[in-house]
Amino acid sequence: MSSFDLARFIDDCREALGTSDPPKAVQSIMAQALRDPAALQAALEVNRNGQGDPRQYVVLAQSPELTMMKVFCPGRLLSPPHNHLTWAVIGLYRGHEDNVFYHREGARLVEDERRTLRAPEVLVLQADAIHRIANPLPEPSYGIHVYGGSLGNPARSLWNPFTLIEEPFAPDVMLKYERELAKRGLD
C-alpha cells in the first residue's frame, strides 16, 4: 500500500497558502513526498481504471489560488521558453529534467542559468521565471507541479523557440512547438 496520500498532499498545499512564505512551505511538503518516490509514482501513475495514465498533463487540483498537476515529459522532449506568472514548486519523482532560465532585455530573451533536476529533486520557480525544459534522455520523466495560482492567466507568454519572439501562451501552440523541436532534434 502506498504511503503517499494525494488528498492529504493537496490539503497540505492548500494550508500552505496561509503561511508567510507559501512557496517555501510547499517546497517542504514536496520534499517530504519525494522521500518515497515509488509511493508517489504509484499513487499518481494509475488512473481510475487501474491502468497507467499516458496523458502528458493531468490536473490534480485547480482553483484560482492553487493548481496542481502530474506532468509526464516524454523522452527527448524540448519545450519552448515560457512563463507561468505564478510561483511554482516542481517535484521530479522519476527521470531527468534540464531547465534553462532567461530574463528579458527589451524585446529579447537572454539566458541566465541552467539547472538539471534528477529524481527525486525539488525546484522552486519565482513568479517572474521564464524557462524552457528538456528531457534529453530517451526515457520519460515524471513530476508533480504545484502552482500558486491559475495557469489560465491570459497574460502568460511563450517564445517561439526558433526566433525567440514572444507570443501569447496557448497550450496547442506549446505542443506544436514541442513536436517541431522533436522533429528537428534541437537542444
C-alpha positions in Angstrom: 0.0 0.0 0.0 1.3 3.5 -0.9 2.5 5.8 1.8 1.6 8.8 -0.3 -1.9 10.2 0.2 -2.8 12.5 -2.6 -5.8 14.0 -0.8 -3.6 14.8 2.2 -0.9 16.3 -0.1 -3.5 18.6 -1.7 -4.9 19.7 1.6 -1.4 20.4 3.0 -0.5 22.5 -0.1 -3.8 24.4 0.3 -3.0 25.1 4.0 0.5 26.3 3.0 -1.2 29.1 1.1 -2.0 30.7 4.5 1.7 30.8 5.6 4.0 33.8 5.3 6.0 32.0 2.5 3.8 29.6 0.6 6.4 28.5 -1.9 8.8 27.6 0.9 6.0 25.7 2.8 5.1 23.8 -0.4 8.7 23.1 -1.1 8.9 21.4 2.4 5.7 19.4 1.7 7.1 18.3 -1.7 10.4 17.3 -0.2 8.5 15.1 2.3 6.5 13.5 -0.6 9.7 12.8 -2.5 11.2 10.8 0.3 9.3 7.9 -1.1 9.3 8.5 -4.9 8.0 5.0 -5.6 4.9 5.6 -3.5 4.3 9.0 -5.1 4.6 7.4 -8.6 2.3 4.5 -7.6 -0.3 7.0 -6.4 -0.1 9.3 -9.4 0.5 6.9 -12.3 -2.7 4.9 -12.0 -6.0 6.2 -13.4 -9.5 5.3 -12.2 -9.4 2.1 -14.3 -6.3 0.9 -12.6 -4.2 1.5 -15.7 -1.2 3.7 -16.3 -2.2 7.2 -17.3 -0.5 8.3 -20.6 -1.6 11.9 -20.7 1.2 14.5 -20.6 -0.7 16.8 -18.2 -3.2 15.6 -15.6 -4.8 18.3 -13.4 -5.0 17.0 -9.8 -6.4 20.2 -8.2 -7.4 23.5 -9.5 -8.6 26.8 -8.1 -7.7 30.5 -8.6 -5.2 30.2 -5.7 -3.7 26.8 -6.5 -3.1 24.5 -9.5 -1.6 21.0 -9.1 -0.7 18.8 -12.0 1.0 15.5 -12.7 3.4 16.1 -15.7 4.7 13.4 -17.9 7.6 14.5 -20.2 8.3 12.1 -23.0 11.9 11.2 -23.8 13.7 13.8 -25.9 11.1 16.5 -25.0 12.1 20.1 -25.5 9.7 22.9 -24.7 9.8 26.5 -25.9 10.6 29.2 -23.4 7.5 30.1 -21.4 6.4 31.7 -18.2 3.7 30.8 -15.6 3.2 34.2 -13.9 2.9 32.5 -10.6 5.4 30.7 -8.3 5.8 27.0 -8.8 7.2 24.1 -6.9 8.3 21.2 -9.2 8.8 17.8 -7.7 10.6 15.4 -10.1 9.9 11.9 -8.8 11.2 9.9 -11.8 13.7 10.8 -14.5 15.7 13.8 -15.5 14.8 17.4 -16.5 17.1 20.2 -17.7 15.9 23.8 -17.2 17.2 26.9 -18.9 16.2 30.2 -17.3 16.0 33.5 -19.1 15.4 37.2 -18.4 14.2 39.9 -20.7 16.4 42.6 -22.2 14.0 44.8 -24.1 12.2 42.5 -26.5 14.9 39.8 -26.3 15.4 36.8 -24.1 18.8 36.3 -22.6 19.9 33.1 -21.0 20.6 33.4 -17.2 21.4 29.9 -16.0 20.9 26.2 -16.5 19.8 23.7 -13.8 19.5 20.0 -14.1 17.0 18.0 -11.9 17.4 14.4 -11.2 14.7 12.5 -9.4 13.9 12.8 -6.6 14.5 16.6 -6.5 12.6 19.8 -5.9 12.8 23.0 -7.9 11.1 26.3 -6.9 10.3 28.9 -9.6 9.6 32.5 -8.8 6.5 34.1 -10.3 8.6 36.0 -12.8 10.6 33.0 -14.0 10.9 32.3 -17.8 12.3 28.9 -18.6 12.3 26.0 -21.0 12.5 22.4 -20.1 14.1 19.4 -21.8 14.2 15.8 -21.1 17.4 14.8 -23.0 17.0 11.1 -22.2 15.1 8.5 -24.2 13.1 7.5 -21.1 10.2 9.7 -19.8 10.3 11.8 -16.7 7.5 12.4 -14.2 6.8 15.2 -11.9 4.2 16.8 -9.7 3.8 20.6 -10.2 2.2 22.9 -7.7 1.5 26.5 -8.9 0.4 29.4 -6.6 -2.5 30.4 -8.9 -4.2 29.6 -12.1 -2.3 28.7 -15.3 -5.2 30.1 -17.3 -3.8 33.7 -16.9 -4.3 35.4 -20.3 -1.1 37.5 -19.7 1.1 34.3 -19.9 3.6 34.1 -22.8 5.7 31.6 -24.7 8.5 32.4 -27.0 8.9 31.0 -30.5 11.9 28.6 -30.0 13.3 29.4 -33.4 13.0 33.2 -33.3 12.6 33.9 -29.5 9.8 36.2 -30.4 7.2 36.5 -27.6 3.7 35.2 -28.2 0.5 34.8 -26.1 0.6 31.4 -24.4 -1.6 28.8 -25.9 -1.4 25.1 -25.0 -1.9 24.0 -28.6 0.9 26.2 -29.8 3.2 25.0 -27.0 2.6 21.4 -28.1 3.1 22.3 -31.7 6.5 23.8 -30.9 7.4 20.7 -28.9 6.6 18.5 -31.9 8.6 20.7 -34.2 11.6 20.7 -31.8 11.4 16.9 -31.5 11.5 16.6 -35.3 14.5 18.9 -35.6 16.3 17.2 -32.7 17.4 20.6 -31.3 18.8 21.1 -27.9 
